[in-house]
Amino acid sequence: MNRYLVTGGAGFLGSHLCDRLVERGDDVLCVDNFFTGDKRNVAHLLGHSRFELMRHDVTFPLYVEVDRIFNLACPASPVHYQHDPVQSTKTSVHGAINMLGLAKRIKARILQASTSEVYGDPEIHPQTEDYWGRVNPIGMRSCYDEGKRCAETLFFDYHRQHRLEIKVVRIFNTYGPRMHPHDGRVVSNFIVQALQGQDITIYGDGLQTRSFCYVDDLIEAMLRMMDTDADFTGPMNIGNPGEFTMLALAEKVLALVGGRSKLIYEKLPADDPKQRQPDISLARKTIDWEPKVGLDDGLKETIAYFRKLLAA
Ligand SMILES: NC(=O)c1ccc[n+]([C@@H]2O[C@H](COP(=O)([O-])OP(=O)(O)OC[C@H]3O[C@@H](n4cnc5c(N)ncnc54)[C@H](O)[C@@H]3O)[C@@H](O)[C@H]2O)c1
């Protein structure tokens, strides 16, 4: 049994991670400021003897005793991180400094939830971990992309300078139950629009592609990464390499939800990457992992979740 700190633990990914850790017998301290997270995501864990929830903003120092830290605190969707871009950068950068400082003091292993956005609008496809990316440093998405890049830098400097045991995963688009219904991310957007009988909004011509990983697959990869040998740092891509156009995704959602929604087209937002696909060779080799849940099965679970949420 280990004592884990999960920052951003009341969010979409964090709450699934808390579930898995408690389920397998670990102790979990979930820390969140509830900016985009929701107590309801972890309400079922509240009475559990191995689970504790603490309201705390990671831009301020934290003094707790744990063995391992998963650092997930950060709004992940453009509508949320652009709402207060300065705070978003602070969450990534000051949050990383505070959590790394904590890890150093208590000699804890620490994992950073980084993102495929560190690759920006990539010139190579699919993206391997040795690609340095093509990121606009002054655009609307920079508070997130550059914040996450700087957090990676801090992780590697703490590793080089203080011999901290670090793990960095670069997460590609992930979906599943407990996504925020109004986060503007494409999967939740399409599902909520289809369930409410509204038209489905496609940005651009809908031919830009994304790959989508189901949350259970992703959490399994994060847990395996945390358990890798002490000297393995990553960065390591995790995501589903299966690629779909936005148009194909919209049609799939529509077919699974039913209803009469039509597809409508709007202008592509600035800096929206045209193509994004992980190369997961390193994850295959190092943690013997690849995604197992197909898009149809994952979408069915996610649609069932949103159906219940919208009916409540
Ligand atoms: N979901 C994805 O597809 C995806 C892709 C790439 C990277 N990630 C990364 O994974 C992590 C989790 O993402 P998610 O999809 O669960 O998003 P989310 O918004 O559901 O979760 C983020 C959580 O962090 C909390 N938070 C935000 N600022 C905080 C602060 N200053 N102090 C404490 N808590 C704070 C939020 O309240 C929320 O509970 C993020 O770091 C995100 O960048 C997610």
The ligand as an SDF file (V2000), in Angstrom:
LIG
                    3D

 44 48  0  0  0  0  0  0  0  0999 V2000
   -8.6140   14.9290  -20.8580 N   0  0  0  0  0  0  0  0  0  0  0  0
   -7.7160   15.0420  -21.7880 C   0  0  0  0  0  0  0  0  0  0  0  0
   -7.9780   14.7150  -22.9540 O   0  0  0  0  0  0  0  0  0  0  0  0
   -6.3190   15.5340  -21.4720 C   0  0  0  0  0  0  0  0  0  0  0  0
   -5.3890   15.6160  -22.5100 C   0  0  0  0  0  0  0  0  0  0  0  0
   -4.1070   16.0680  -22.2350 C   0  0  0  0  0  0  0  0  0  0  0  0
   -3.7500   16.4050  -20.9400 C   0  0  0  0  0  0  0  0  0  0  0  0
   -4.6640   16.3280  -19.9460 N   0  0  0  0  0  0  0  0  0  0  0  0
   -4.2230   16.7420  -18.6120 C   0  0  0  0  0  0  0  0  0  0  0  0
   -4.7230   15.8790  -17.6080 O   0  0  0  0  0  0  0  0  0  0  0  0
   -5.0580   16.6120  -16.4470 C   0  0  0  0  0  0  0  0  0  0  0  0
   -6.4960   16.3460  -16.0660 C   0  0  0  0  0  0  0  0  0  0  0  0
   -7.3390   16.7610  -17.1250 O   0  0  0  0  0  0  0  0  0  0  0  0
   -8.9140   16.5220  -17.1200 P   0  0  0  0  0  0  0  0  0  0  0  0
   -9.3380   16.2240  -18.4830 O   0  0  0  0  0  0  0  0  0  0  0  0
   -9.2790   15.5980  -16.0160 O   0  0  0  0  0  0  0  0  0  0  0  0
   -9.4140   18.0000  -16.7920 O   0  0  0  0  0  0  0  0  0  0  0  0
  -10.3550   18.5540  -15.6340 P   0  0  0  0  0  0  0  0  0  0  0  0
  -10.5420   20.0060  -15.8710 O   0  0  0  0  0  0  0  0  0  0  0  0
  -11.5730   17.7050  -15.5070 O   0  0  0  0  0  0  0  0  0  0  0  0
   -9.4610   18.3150  -14.3420 O   0  0  0  0  0  0  0  0  0  0  0  0
   -8.5310   19.2330  -13.8520 C   0  0  0  0  0  0  0  0  0  0  0  0
   -8.7570   19.3530  -12.3570 C   0  0  0  0  0  0  0  0  0  0  0  0
   -7.8040   20.2570  -11.8070 O   0  0  0  0  0  0  0  0  0  0  0  0
   -8.4630   21.1220  -10.9150 C   0  0  0  0  0  0  0  0  0  0  0  0
   -7.6890   22.3730  -10.8370 N   0  0  0  0  0  0  0  0  0  0  0  0
   -7.5410   23.3260  -11.7900 C   0  0  0  0  0  0  0  0  0  0  0  0
   -6.7520   24.3100  -11.3420 N   0  0  0  0  0  0  0  0  0  0  0  0
   -6.3740   23.9610  -10.0740 C   0  0  0  0  0  0  0  0  0  0  0  0
   -5.5830   24.5790   -9.0780 C   0  0  0  0  0  0  0  0  0  0  0  0
   -4.9670   25.7520   -9.3020 N   0  0  0  0  0  0  0  0  0  0  0  0
   -5.4270   23.9350   -7.8880 N   0  0  0  0  0  0  0  0  0  0  0  0
   -6.0360   22.7520   -7.6410 C   0  0  0  0  0  0  0  0  0  0  0  0
   -6.8180   22.1350   -8.5460 N   0  0  0  0  0  0  0  0  0  0  0  0
   -6.9860   22.7310   -9.7530 C   0  0  0  0  0  0  0  0  0  0  0  0
   -9.8370   21.3150  -11.4920 C   0  0  0  0  0  0  0  0  0  0  0  0
  -10.8000   21.7800  -10.5640 O   0  0  0  0  0  0  0  0  0  0  0  0
  -10.1330   19.8960  -11.9900 C   0  0  0  0  0  0  0  0  0  0  0  0
  -10.7140   19.1070  -10.9890 O   0  0  0  0  0  0  0  0  0  0  0  0
   -4.7690   18.0830  -16.7530 C   0  0  0  0  0  0  0  0  0  0  0  0
   -3.5050   18.4210  -16.2450 O   0  0  0  0  0  0  0  0  0  0  0  0
   -4.7610   18.1180  -18.2600 C   0  0  0  0  0  0  0  0  0  0  0  0
   -3.9430   19.1430  -18.7520 O   0  0  0  0  0  0  0  0  0  0  0  0
   -5.9420   15.9140  -20.1850 C   0  0  0  0  0  0  0  0  0  0  0  0
  1  2  1  0
  2  3  2  0
  2  4  1  0
  4  5  1  0
  4 44  2  0
  5  6  2  0
  6  7  1  0
  7  8  2  0
  8  9  1  0
  8 44  1  0
  9 10  1  0
  9 42  1  0
 10 11  1  0
 11 12  1  0
 11 40  1  0
 12 13  1  0
 13 14  1  0
 14 15  2  0
 14 16  1  0
 14 17  1  0
 17 18  1  0
 18 19  2  0
 18 20  1  0
 18 21  1  0
 21 22  1  0
 22 23  1  0
 23 24  1  0
 23 38  1  0
 24 25  1  0
 25 26  1  0
 25 36  1  0
 26 27  1  0
 26 35  1  0
 27 28  2  0
 28 29  1  0
 29 30  1  0
 29 35  2  0
 30 31  1  0
 30 32  2  0
 32 33  1  0
 33 34  2  0
 34 35  1  0
 36 37  1  0
 36 38  1  0
 38 39  1  0
 40 41  1  0
 40 42  1  0
 42 43  1  0
M  CHG  2   8   1  16  -1
M  END
$$$$
